């Protein structure tokens, strides 16, 4: 863990957010209060009244993480938010750059489920769950052990949470597509990779579903 310090600190996280643990929440149709998903002893997804301290803090700081549709669950990047909050607490004079997927396509299901009911509730921000044999699965409860789980990140909402942590008057929080980020901060490197014939560059034309979150203290904002 980072020791507390006011020394200028730079933190890079490239393709970290998609693999961090997430939590699923929804607003109850009856009480209109938030509920969190848990897995029962018989491996069934159930929703219980929200009581997780980190989730409560995240929703208090950024209510938009809860979505707008009653009964429609959403995946929350709870651990990512916890990391941001921790970095700000111990290194308030820090700059960050987090890059990851802002969109992921639906799973490529080789065997359609048909009328079979899935074992978990479909939610906003669904991950792709892929087993070691390269097969996608409809949900995490239907997948075998040792799967790769990739979550998309809503960078706009994550930026809103970061602004609450750092304070809008103390830091500049920005989001941009990966191509925009590379053209702004690595123009020479981008030019060096361009095809002389087509101007194609893998740095800006590949991975169009990636974004970057940057946080810069106001006294060092450029």
C-alpha positions, 0 to 999 in steps of 0.5 A, a space after each residue: 500500500 502507498 504511504 501517505 505523502 504530498 510528494 508529486 506522484 504519477 499513477 498509470 493503469 493500462 487495461 486494469 479497470 476491466 479486470 477489477 472486481 465489480 458489484 451489481 446493484 439495482 433499485 427495488 421495484 417495491 421500496 425504490 431503495 438500492 439493493 446489492 446482488 449476492 450469491 447464496 450458498 446454492 449458487 443463486 443470485 439474490 438481491 438484498 438491501 444495500 449495506 456495503 460501505 464502499 458501494 454506499 460511498 460510491 452511490 452517495 458521491 455519484 448517484 448516476 452509477 445507480 442508473 435511471 430504470 427501476 428494477 434494471 441492475 447495473 454493474 458498479 466499478 466499486 474496486 476502481 472507485 476504491 482505488 481512486 479514493 485511496 490514491 487521493 487520500 494518501 497521495 493528494 498531489 498525484 496525477 493519474 492516467 487510466 486507460 481501458 475499454 469503454 465498450 465491449 460487444 455481446 458475448 459470442 455464444 456458440 450455443 444459444 440458450 434458447 428458452 433457458 432462463 439465465 442464472 443471473 439478471 442481465 445488467 447494464 455494463 455486462 462483462 464478457 466471460 470467456 473460459 480458458 478454451 476461448 468460449 464465451 458464456 452468457 453470465 458468470 454463474 454459467 461459466 466454468 472455473 478459471 475464466 477471464 472476465 472483462 468489464 467495460 468502463 463508463 468513463 464519464 461516471 468514473 470521472 464524476 466520482 474522481 471529481 468528488 474525490 479530488 475536488 473540481 477546484 483542485 484538479 482537472 479531471 478529463 476523459 477522451 478517446 484513446 486516439 485523441 489522447 495519443 494524438 495529443 500527447 504522442 503525436 510524434 510516436 503516432 506519426 512514426 507508426 503511420 503507413 506512408 501509403 494509407 496513413 493508417 496507424 495502429 495507435 489511433 485506428 485500432 482499439 476504437 473502444 478504449 478511453 482514457 481518464 486523466 487527473 492532474 492537479 490544477 497547479 500542474 494542469 497543461 
